Every structure is written in C-alpha cells, then in structure tokens.
Amino acid sequence: MICSSICACIGQLLWKLSAAQGLVIMFLGFVFYGAGALIMIIAYKFGKLSVLQPILSLNYALSIVLGFVFLDETITALKVVGVLVIMSGVICIAGGDEE
C-alpha cells in the first residue's frame, strides 16, 4: 500500500505539473496513478481492508513532501504536526494487526 501511495502521489504531482508542461506529463501522471491503483488492488487480495485502507492516508504526508520539493511550497509547523498524527495512526493500525 505504501508503494501504491507513492505512485498515486507522483501521478497527482505530474497532473499538477502538466498544467505548465503539457499532455505528455499528464499522460505520465495517468500511468503512475494507474500503477498505484493496480498495486492497491493486488494488496487488497492479500491483506485486510481495515488495515490496508488507512495506510493510504500516507498520501497526505507524501503530498506535503512532494509539494515542498518540487513546487516550492512551504511546510508549516501545523503541517508537520498533521503528518506526525497521520504517521502515528498508520503505525497504530498497521502495526497492531495480528494475523
């Protein structure tokens, strides 16, 4: 699911960049986003929905990092706190799975 999140976030970043850089970048964004969806479907086959679905919330944390690195967006203290809360929740849910 982490790999799915990474692919989806890269796809969304490429969609954002395609507004200035054209259709090729937009198509590449669809490729990454589609790959993320396929990886997610495969993960659902092998894991519990109640554990896997919350891991996708890492998209929010990764989006903040990608925005900072590629789009020169600022990371505020409140965003850092939000990312830490998200990561704590993912660790609690995914780390507590006993199967």
GIZIPE-V146804 format. One record per backbone hydrogen bond with DSSP energy under -1.0 kcal/mol. NH is the residue of the N-H (numbers start at 1). CO is the residue of the C=O. If there is no record, write none. Layout:
BEGIN
NH,CO / NH,CO
END
This chain:
BEGIN
5,1 / 6,2 / 7,3 / 8,4 / 9,5 / 10,6 / 11,7 / 12,8 / 13,9 / 14,10 / 15,11 / 16,12 / 17,13 / 18,14 / 20,17 / 21,17 / 22,18 / 26,22 / 27,23 / 28,24 / 29,25 / 30,26 / 31,27 / 32,28 / 33,29 / 34,30 / 35,31 / 36,32 / 37,33 / 38,34 / 39,35 / 40,36 / 41,37 / 42,38 / 43,39 / 44,40 / 45,41 / 46,43 / 47,43 / 52,48 / 53,49 / 56,53 / 57,54 / 58,55 / 59,56 / 60,57 / 62,58 / 63,59 / 64,60 / 65,61 / 66,62 / 67,63 / 68,64 / 69,65 / 70,66 / 71,67 / 73,67 / 80,76 / 81,77 / 82,78 / 83,79 / 84,80 / 85,81 / 86,82 / 87,83 / 88,84 / 89,85 / 90,86 / 91,87 / 92,88 / 93,89 / 94,90 / 95,91
END
